[in-house]
Amino acid sequence: MAESRIESGVIISAEENISIMINEEDHLRIQCLSAGLQLDDTWNLCNKIDNLLEESIDYAFDEKFGYLTCCPTNLGTGIRTSVMLHLPALTMTGYIKGILEICSKLGIAVRGLYGENSEASGNMYQISNQVTLGLTEGEIISNINNIAKQIIDQERALRKQLYKQNSFRFEDRIFRSLGLLSNARIISSEEGLKLLSDVRLGVDMGIITDIDIRKLNEIQLLVQPANLQESVGRPLNPEERDIKRAETIRNRLK
């Protein structure tokens, strides 16, 4: 958006849970975010903004095809419902491949941490609908909600199974990762997210009891390249970022 040669822009709310992109992939993109599996509440907020905009903007709409978007894949309702899931157990065991195949057959896209064409860094996967035509908003939201819950149930069951098989090896992996994060002097972005995933798994399962999950969420954002440079106030080369990342993680975990 910053490099766009046409008139474009982004409007972001003070809480950063709402963003409206103008002349990105489509003329208008409204995005609402919330923590946890709150698809209905998030949709209601998005719909409210949409209704307010519709009072003064004429949308290109067809009774048969729905909203006529610039990008053909958004034709119809124009809604993209997404859920971000942390799936370390499914990834470790390789069962994630089967999940990806099933999702593809159901018209569900599975992407990485940063959306399209990105890897699942830190075992974070984003699932969202591929089809926007022929289904109502409610049906799309319900489908994603149900599929997300099924994947979550499989992940939790697999975590318990892995722990039961060898609790010492399971805990050793988690505490080794915590030890590295607490003491390392240089950490790359990829390694940092991988280690944070192990610690998050430990917190979720009650193995680590003195770290709040919100602190891990905060760290995951702070160690991104742009945020590290923002904290220092100048551009950093890769090695400087890796040193600053390790320092930031150590300080936050204290």
N, C-alpha and C positions, 0 to 999 in steps of 0.2 A: 504493500500500500504506500509506503514511504517513497518508493521509486516510481510510482505510477506517473505516466505522462498525461493522463486525462484528469479532469476534475474529480477528485475522490476524497474520502475522509473516513475517520472512525470516531464514533461517539461512545465514550465509556462512562458508566455511572461511577459515583464516588466510592461505592462499595465494591466495584469491579465485577459485579455479578451480571451486569447487562452491558452488551456492546452492540452497536449498530454500525455495520459497514456499508458505505455508499460507493457504488461502482467498483465492487470487487469482482468476484465471479459472476454475480448477478447485480442488478441495479441496487437492490436493497437486501441486506441480510441481517436479521435480528437474532441475536444469540443470548440466551439466558443460562446461567450456570448455578448449580446448588450442590452442596455436599450431601452424600448419601443417596439412596435410591428414592428420590422425590420427583419422579417424572411428572406426575399430575400437577403438583404445585408449580413446578418450573414451567410447564406448558401453560397454566393459567396466567402466569406473569407475562409470558411471551405473547399470549393471545390478547391480553389487556393492552399491551403496547401496540400490537398490530391494529386493534380496533381504534385506538387514538390516532394513529397515523392515517388510517383509512378515512377519517373525517375530513382530511385536507389533501389526500393523495389519491389519484385515480389509478388503481391497479389494472394491468392487462389481464382480463379474466374471461374465460370461455365456459359456457354452461356444460359442455361435454368434456373438455380437457382440463378444466380448472385453471389455475394460475399459469400464464404463459411466460415462463422464465427464459432468460438468456441461455442458461445451461440446460440442455434437453433432459438430463437426468433428474432435474428438480421439478419437472412438469407435473402438474396435478395439485396436490396439497402444498407442495413446496416445503414440507416439514422434514427435518432430519433429526431423529431422536437418537441420542448417544448415551452410553454408560461407560465409565472408566472402571475397569476391574483389575485388582491385584491378584495374579494367578501363579504364584511361585510353585506350588505343588504340582499343578497340571503341566507346568513347563519343565520342572525337574524330571518328571517321569516320562515325558514325551507324549502324554495323552492329549496335550494341547493340539496336536496335529489332527486328531479325530474330531475335536471340537471345531476346528477351522473348516474342515470338510463339510460337516453337518450344517454349520452356519451358512456356508456358501450355497448349499442346496436350498436353504430356507430363505434366500434373498437377504442375508445379513452380512454386512461388511465387517471385517475385523482388521483394525489398524493398530499402529503403535502409539506411543505416548504423545507424539505431536501430530497425529492424524495421518492423512494420506501420504503414502510413500515413506513412512518413518518406521523404525524398528521398535520392538516392544522393550524399550530400555527399562530396567528395574522391574521386569516382569509385569509391566502395566499394559493392558490391552483395552482398546476402545472398540466397542461393538455398536453398530448403528444400522438403520434400515437402508437398503439400496433402492427399494421401490417407493415412489411417492405418488404414483398414478394408480387409480382403481381401488384405493383404500381410504377410509376416513382417517382424520387425525387420531381419533380415539382408538381405532383398530391398530394403527401403527404403534402408538404408545403402549397399548396392551401387549402387543407381540414382543416388543423389546423388553418390557418389564418381565414377562413370563420367561423369556429365554435367559435373561440376566439372572433371574432367581434360580433357574435350573443349573446354570454354570456355577453360581455361587455355592449351591448345595453340593455339587460334585467336588469343587475345590476344598470345601470344609471337610467332607468325608475322607478325601485323599490325604489331607493334612493329618487327621487323626490316625489313619492307617499307617502312614510313614512314621509317625511318632511311636506308635505301638510296636512296629517292627524293630526299631532300634533307637530308643530314646536318647542314648548317650551320643550317638553319631549325629542325631537331629539337633540336640542342644549344642554340641560342639561346633557345628557349622554356624549357628546363630551367635554364640559368644565369641568365636574367632572373628566374625565380621564386626561385632561390636568393639572388640579389642583393637582391630585395625583402624576403625573410624575414630576411636578415642585417642590413638597415639600416632598415627601416620603423619608424616610431614609433607608428602606429595601424593595426591590422589587425582586420577583422571576423572572426567565426567562419567564415562562408562563404568569404571570400577566403583565410583562413589554411589551410583544408582543401584548397582548390583549388591553392594554391601548394605545399603539402606533397605533394600528389599528383604534381605535376610533378617535384619533387625526388626523391621515392620512385622514380619512373620512371627518373630518371637514375642513381640508386644501383643499382637492379635490373639496368640494362643496362651497368653498369661505366663510365658516362660520368663520374660523380662517384665518386671513389675514397677520399676522406678523411672520409666520413660513414658511420657504421654504421647499418644499417636499424633496429636496436633503439633508437637515439637518436630516430629519426623516430617510432617507435611510442610512445615515452615522451612526446615533444612533443605528439603528437596527443591524448593523454589529458590532459596538463597544461593545454592551452589551452581545454578545455571550460569553460563558464561556472561551474559549481559548483566545479570544482577551482581556478579562478582566485580565486574568493571565499574558498575554504578556505585558500589560500596567504596571503591578505592578512588573513584573520580577521574579515571583515565583509562585508555586502552591497555590491555595486558596481553603479552604473548602467551602461547600455550603453556609453557613451563611456569610462568608467573601465575597463571590462572590455577594450575594444579596445586601450587604451593598455597595460594590464597584459599582455595577450596578446602584443603586439609585443615588449615587454620580455622576457618569458619565452622567446620564440623566439630572440631575439638572444643572450641569455645561454647558452641550451642549445647553440646552434650554435657558440659560441666553443670 
